[in-house]
């Protein structure tokens, strides 16, 4: 089965070596390590604070509750450097990762 990381790498003209792919797969499988780069962490923190500010006036409406949940997910992503969606897809934007060329 082809992994998404290999497909993206081939499309970009970059072919990571076997050791890099193995390291990334092990890290993703273990669910440990950071997979979000510093720039994305800063952007996530800024978006999280914006979502929290926007949701304060709307807490009684469903949209306010959804905004709080999205803000919490972005805050988690910013504080830990871990994105569950990236982990599921086998992606990383962290410098030094196999797919750091995405940033």
C-alpha positions in Angstrom: 0.0 0.0 0.0 1.4 3.4 -1.0 1.6 6.0 1.8 0.4 9.5 1.2 3.8 10.8 2.1 5.4 8.9 -0.8 2.7 10.0 -3.2 3.2 13.7 -2.3 7.0 13.3 -2.4 6.9 11.9 -5.9 4.6 14.7 -7.1 7.0 17.3 -5.8 10.0 15.6 -7.4 11.5 14.8 -4.0 12.2 11.2 -3.1 13.0 10.7 0.6 15.3 7.8 1.4 14.1 4.6 3.1 15.5 5.6 6.5 13.6 9.0 6.5 10.3 7.3 5.5 10.8 4.6 8.2 11.5 7.2 10.8 8.4 9.2 9.9 6.2 6.1 9.9 7.5 5.1 13.3 6.9 8.5 14.7 3.4 8.7 13.3 2.5 5.2 14.4 3.8 5.9 17.9 1.7 9.1 18.0 4.6 10.8 19.7 6.6 13.8 18.6 5.6 17.0 17.1 4.3 17.2 13.5 3.5 20.9 13.3 6.2 23.5 12.5 6.8 26.7 14.4 5.1 29.0 11.9 1.9 26.9 12.0 2.0 26.7 15.8 2.1 30.6 15.9 -0.7 30.8 13.4 -2.8 28.2 15.3 -2.3 30.2 18.5 -3.5 33.4 16.9 -6.5 31.7 15.3 -7.4 30.1 18.6 -7.4 33.4 20.4 -9.5 34.9 17.7 -12.0 32.0 17.9 -12.2 32.3 21.7 -12.8 36.1 21.4 -15.5 35.7 18.7 -17.2 33.0 20.7 -17.6 34.9 23.9 -20.6 36.9 22.7 -22.2 33.8 21.1 -22.0 31.2 23.8 -25.7 30.8 23.9 -25.9 30.0 20.2 -24.7 26.7 18.6 -22.2 28.7 16.5 -20.6 30.0 19.7 -20.1 26.5 21.0 -18.7 25.3 17.8 -16.2 28.2 17.8 -15.1 27.3 21.3 -14.4 23.7 20.2 -12.5 24.8 17.1 -10.5 27.3 19.3 -9.7 24.5 21.8 -8.5 22.2 19.0 -6.3 25.1 17.6 -5.0 25.9 21.1 -4.1 22.2 21.6 -2.3 22.2 18.3 -0.4 25.4 19.1 0.7 24.3 22.6 1.7 20.7 21.9 2.9 20.9 18.3 0.8 17.8 17.6 -2.0 17.7 15.0 -4.1 14.6 15.1 -5.2 15.1 11.5 -1.6 15.4 10.3 -0.8 12.2 12.3 -3.7 10.3 10.7 -2.6 11.4 7.2 1.1 10.8 7.9 2.1 14.4 7.3 4.4 16.8 9.1 5.4 20.4 8.6 8.1 20.4 11.2 11.5 21.3 9.9 13.7 18.3 9.5 10.7 16.0 8.9 10.5 14.0 5.7 7.8 16.4 4.4 9.2 19.7 5.6 9.2 20.8 1.9 5.4 21.4 2.4 6.0 24.6 4.3 
